[in-house]
């Protein structure tokens, strides 16, 4: 037998290719019919569909709202804590020469970005500008304020390095007291870490709730058409064929609820716009509060559609096994 004859035997016949083409066209046509039929079925019972979509949308919008809140609290902390300055109060008997010498010594340390020396007179002038201190300052015979050094660490320095720097400064004999303004930022970061973990847990629970809502809706729909499904199975319809309209129903539920969740998140941003503008104005415009990123708002409906498909897939497979 020649090689050409072997090749001819292995090549698919035109009839086989034609059959495969018809099967693919039929499969494609049934997908289109299932998508349209499931959408029409949702529209035929508007109240029930809207309630299901509203419950899922609210469940998905809550994590977005908490994510928005935590993100803006973090930005607030970054704005207020841009300067993790360390204030070094010198002993009252230390003069300008000792202050300049200590400032030069600390400025040479690699973890320190800059050092500013504030004289007692500058401190007194700042107190005089504060309401309620003017009268009290006039009664003083002399200036009791010490020299103060304001240290600005490098931004890339970690909390351990800054803590060691503060400990070293406190051990110097010419230093009376050290105030580390970065401590509150560390506490805020710890609280934000707890908040982020809480949001993840809450999002997981709400996603599970959305799965259960879709699953229960599809379960009720399948139960109401039990006899019709039984007939389809008897005449040889495959499980995928019977299941397909319900999978598209889950996709529609998820897609519409995701769109609703994104719209609710945008509405929350608009509702907070005026108070946020007033808060930013109180900080001289330094506070920049942002909204949810566009990619996240676009990803929510797609992720919700996948979520709806998963819920419908799990429940429909279980229900069809019972029907079979």
C-alpha positions as CSV (number, residue, x, y, z in Angstrom):
1,X,0.0,0.0,0.0
2,X,1.5,3.4,-1.0
3,X,2.0,6.3,1.4
4,X,-0.5,8.3,-0.7
5,X,-3.2,5.8,0.0
6,X,-2.5,5.9,3.8
7,X,-2.8,9.7,3.7
8,X,-6.0,9.4,1.9
9,X,-7.4,7.0,4.5
10,X,-6.5,9.3,7.4
11,X,-8.0,12.5,5.8
12,X,-11.5,13.3,7.1
13,X,-14.2,12.9,4.5
14,X,-16.3,15.8,3.3
15,X,-19.3,14.3,4.9
16,X,-17.6,14.2,8.3
17,X,-16.5,17.9,8.0
18,X,-20.0,18.8,7.0
19,X,-21.5,17.0,10.0
20,X,-19.1,18.7,12.4
21,X,-19.9,22.1,10.9
22,X,-23.7,21.4,11.4
23,X,-23.0,20.4,15.0
24,X,-21.0,23.5,15.7
25,X,-23.7,25.7,14.1
26,X,-26.4,23.9,16.2
27,X,-24.3,24.4,19.4
28,X,-23.8,28.0,18.6
29,X,-27.5,28.5,17.8
30,X,-28.6,26.9,21.0
31,X,-26.3,29.2,23.0
32,X,-27.9,32.2,21.4
33,X,-31.3,30.8,22.0
34,X,-30.5,30.0,25.6
35,X,-29.2,33.5,26.3
36,X,-32.2,35.1,24.8
37,X,-34.7,32.7,26.4
38,X,-33.2,33.1,29.9
39,X,-33.3,36.9,29.5
40,X,-37.0,36.8,28.4
41,X,-37.8,34.6,31.4
42,X,-36.2,37.1,33.7
43,X,-38.2,39.9,32.1
44,X,-41.4,37.8,32.4
45,X,-41.3,38.0,36.2
46,X,-39.9,41.5,36.8
47,X,-40.6,41.8,40.5
48,X,-38.8,38.5,41.4
49,X,-35.9,39.2,39.1
50,X,-35.5,42.8,40.4
51,X,-35.5,41.6,44.0
52,X,-32.9,38.9,43.3
53,X,-30.7,41.5,41.5
54,X,-31.2,44.1,44.2
55,X,-30.1,41.6,47.0
56,X,-27.1,40.5,45.1
57,X,-26.2,44.1,44.1
58,X,-26.3,45.3,47.7
59,X,-24.3,42.3,48.8
60,X,-21.6,43.2,46.3
61,X,-21.7,46.9,46.9
62,X,-20.9,46.6,50.6
63,X,-17.3,45.4,50.1
64,X,-16.8,48.1,47.5
65,X,-18.0,50.7,50.1
66,X,-15.7,49.4,52.8
67,X,-12.8,49.3,50.3
68,X,-13.5,52.9,49.4
69,X,-13.6,53.9,53.0
70,X,-10.3,52.1,53.9
71,X,-8.6,53.5,50.9
72,X,-9.5,57.1,51.8
73,X,-8.5,56.6,55.5
74,X,-5.2,55.4,54.3
75,X,-4.8,58.5,52.1
76,X,-5.8,60.6,55.1
77,X,-3.0,59.0,57.1
78,X,-0.5,59.5,54.4
79,X,-1.5,63.2,54.1
80,X,-1.3,63.8,57.8
81,X,1.7,61.7,58.3
82,X,3.8,62.8,55.4
83,X,6.3,64.1,57.9
84,X,7.2,61.5,60.5
85,X,9.2,64.3,62.2
86,X,11.0,63.6,65.5
87,X,11.1,66.6,67.9
88,X,14.1,66.6,70.2
89,X,13.8,68.9,73.2
90,X,17.1,69.8,74.7
91,X,17.9,70.4,78.4
92,X,17.0,74.0,79.5
93,X,20.7,74.8,80.3
94,X,21.8,74.0,76.7
95,X,22.5,77.0,74.5
96,X,22.7,77.8,70.8
97,X,26.2,76.4,70.4
98,X,25.2,73.0,71.9
99,X,22.1,72.9,69.8
100,X,24.0,73.5,66.6
101,X,26.6,70.9,67.5
102,X,23.9,68.3,68.2
103,X,22.1,69.2,65.0
104,X,25.3,68.7,63.0
105,X,25.9,65.4,64.8
106,X,22.4,64.1,64.1
107,X,22.4,65.4,60.5
108,X,25.4,63.2,59.7
109,X,23.5,60.0,60.6
110,X,22.5,58.1,57.4
111,X,18.9,57.6,58.5
112,X,18.3,61.4,59.0
113,X,17.3,63.5,56.0
114,X,17.3,67.0,57.5
115,X,17.6,68.8,60.9
116,X,16.0,72.1,61.7
117,X,16.9,74.0,64.9
118,X,14.1,76.0,66.5
119,X,15.2,78.6,69.0
120,X,13.3,79.4,72.3
121,X,12.1,82.7,70.8
122,X,10.6,80.9,67.8
123,X,8.8,78.6,70.1
124,X,7.5,81.6,72.1
125,X,6.3,83.3,68.9
126,X,4.3,80.1,68.0
127,X,2.7,80.0,71.4
128,X,1.8,83.7,71.1
129,X,-0.1,83.0,67.9
130,X,-2.3,80.4,69.7
131,X,-5.5,81.6,71.2
132,X,-5.4,81.8,75.0
133,X,-1.7,82.0,75.5
134,X,-1.0,85.7,74.9
135,X,-2.0,86.9,78.3
136,X,-0.1,84.1,80.1
137,X,3.1,84.8,78.2
138,X,3.1,88.4,79.2
139,X,3.4,87.4,82.8
140,X,6.7,85.5,82.3
141,X,9.9,87.2,83.3
142,X,12.0,85.0,81.0
143,X,11.7,82.5,78.2
144,X,11.4,79.0,79.7
145,X,11.4,77.2,76.4
146,X,14.4,75.1,75.4
147,X,16.0,74.6,72.0
148,X,14.2,72.1,69.8
149,X,15.6,70.1,67.0
150,X,13.2,68.8,64.4
151,X,14.5,65.7,62.6
152,X,13.1,64.4,59.3
153,X,14.0,60.7,58.7
154,X,14.4,59.4,55.2
155,X,11.0,58.1,53.8
156,X,12.4,54.7,53.0
157,X,13.5,54.0,56.6
158,X,11.4,51.4,58.4
159,X,9.8,51.5,61.8
160,X,12.7,49.5,63.4
161,X,15.3,51.9,62.2
162,X,13.3,55.0,63.3
163,X,12.7,53.4,66.7
164,X,16.5,52.7,67.2
165,X,17.2,56.4,66.2
166,X,14.7,57.7,68.8
167,X,16.2,55.4,71.4
168,X,19.8,56.6,70.6
169,X,18.7,60.3,70.9
170,X,16.9,59.7,74.2
171,X,20.2,58.3,75.6
172,X,22.1,61.6,74.9
173,X,22.9,63.6,78.0
174,X,21.9,67.0,76.4
175,X,18.4,65.8,75.5
176,X,15.5,66.2,77.8
177,X,12.6,64.7,75.8
178,X,11.9,63.2,72.4
179,X,8.6,63.1,70.6
180,X,8.2,60.7,67.8
181,X,5.2,61.7,65.5
182,X,5.6,58.5,63.5
183,X,4.2,56.3,66.4
184,X,0.6,57.2,65.6
185,X,1.2,56.3,61.9
186,X,2.4,52.9,62.9
187,X,-0.8,52.4,64.9
188,X,-2.9,53.6,62.0
189,X,-1.2,51.2,59.7
190,X,-1.9,48.4,62.1
191,X,-5.6,49.4,62.3
192,X,-5.8,49.6,58.5
193,X,-4.3,46.1,58.3
194,X,-7.1,44.8,60.6
195,X,-9.6,46.7,58.5
196,X,-8.3,45.2,55.2
197,X,-8.5,41.7,56.7
198,X,-12.1,42.5,57.9
199,X,-13.1,43.6,54.4
200,X,-11.7,40.4,52.9
201,X,-13.7,38.3,55.4
202,X,-16.8,40.4,54.8
203,X,-16.4,40.2,51.0
204,X,-16.0,36.4,51.2
205,X,-19.2,36.1,53.3
206,X,-21.2,38.4,50.9
207,X,-19.9,36.5,47.9
208,X,-21.1,33.3,49.4
209,X,-24.4,35.0,50.1
210,X,-24.6,36.0,46.4
211,X,-23.9,32.5,45.3
212,X,-26.6,31.1,47.6
213,X,-29.1,33.7,46.2
214,X,-28.4,32.7,42.6
215,X,-28.4,29.0,43.4
216,X,-31.7,29.2,45.2
217,X,-33.3,31.2,42.4
218,X,-32.1,28.7,39.8
219,X,-33.2,25.8,42.0
220,X,-36.7,27.2,42.2
221,X,-36.8,27.7,38.5
222,X,-35.7,24.1,37.8
223,X,-38.2,22.7,40.3
224,X,-41.0,24.6,38.6
225,X,-40.1,23.0,35.2
226,X,-39.4,19.5,36.5
227,X,-41.7,17.7,34.1
228,X,-40.4,19.6,31.1
229,X,-36.8,18.7,32.0
230,X,-37.8,15.1,32.6
231,X,-39.3,14.9,29.1
232,X,-36.1,16.4,27.5
233,X,-34.0,13.9,29.3
234,X,-36.2,11.0,28.2
235,X,-35.9,12.0,24.5
236,X,-32.1,12.0,24.8
237,X,-31.2,15.6,25.6
238,X,-27.8,15.9,27.2
239,X,-27.3,17.4,30.6
240,X,-25.4,20.3,29.1
241,X,-28.3,21.0,26.7
242,X,-30.8,21.1,29.5
243,X,-28.6,23.1,31.9
244,X,-27.5,25.8,29.4
245,X,-30.5,28.2,29.8
246,X,-30.1,28.1,33.6
247,X,-26.4,28.9,33.3
248,X,-27.2,32.0,31.2
249,X,-29.8,33.0,33.8
250,X,-27.1,32.9,36.4
251,X,-24.9,35.0,34.2
252,X,-27.6,37.6,33.7
253,X,-28.3,37.8,37.4
254,X,-24.7,38.3,38.2
255,X,-24.1,40.8,35.4
256,X,-27.0,43.0,36.3
257,X,-26.3,42.8,40.0
258,X,-22.6,43.7,39.3
259,X,-23.7,46.8,37.3
260,X,-26.1,47.7,40.2
261,X,-23.2,47.3,42.7
262,X,-20.9,49.6,40.6
263,X,-23.7,52.2,40.3
264,X,-24.2,52.1,44.1
265,X,-20.5,52.6,44.7
266,X,-20.5,55.6,42.3
267,X,-23.6,57.0,44.2
268,X,-21.7,56.6,47.5
269,X,-18.8,58.6,46.0
270,X,-21.1,61.4,44.9
271,X,-22.9,61.4,48.3
272,X,-19.5,61.9,50.0
273,X,-18.2,64.5,47.6
274,X,-19.3,67.6,49.5
275,X,-18.2,66.5,53.0
276,X,-14.9,65.4,51.5
277,X,-14.4,68.7,49.8
278,X,-15.0,70.5,53.1
279,X,-12.5,68.2,54.8
280,X,-9.9,68.8,52.1
281,X,-10.4,72.6,52.4
282,X,-9.8,72.4,56.2
283,X,-6.4,70.9,55.4
284,X,-5.6,73.6,52.8
285,X,-6.2,71.3,49.9
286,X,-3.5,68.9,50.9
287,X,-6.0,66.0,51.5
288,X,-6.6,64.2,48.2
289,X,-9.4,61.8,48.5
290,X,-10.0,59.5,45.6
291,X,-12.7,57.1,44.4
292,X,-12.7,53.6,43.3
293,X,-10.5,52.9,40.2
294,X,-12.2,52.6,36.9
295,X,-10.8,49.1,36.3
296,X,-12.4,47.9,39.5
297,X,-15.8,49.3,38.6
298,X,-15.6,47.6,35.2
299,X,-14.4,44.3,36.6
300,X,-17.2,44.0,39.2
301,X,-20.0,43.2,36.6
302,X,-17.7,40.7,34.9
303,X,-16.7,39.0,38.1
304,X,-20.4,39.0,39.3
305,X,-21.4,37.3,36.0
306,X,-18.8,34.6,36.6
307,X,-20.1,34.3,40.2
308,X,-23.6,33.9,38.9
309,X,-22.5,31.2,36.4
310,X,-20.8,29.3,39.2
311,X,-23.8,29.4,41.4
312,X,-26.1,28.3,38.6
313,X,-23.7,25.6,37.5
314,X,-23.5,24.0,40.9
315,X,-27.2,24.0,41.6
316,X,-28.3,23.0,38.1
317,X,-25.9,20.0,38.1
318,X,-27.2,18.8,41.5
319,X,-30.9,19.3,40.5
320,X,-30.5,17.5,37.1
321,X,-28.8,14.6,38.9
322,X,-31.9,14.4,41.1
323,X,-34.2,14.6,38.0
324,X,-32.3,11.9,36.2
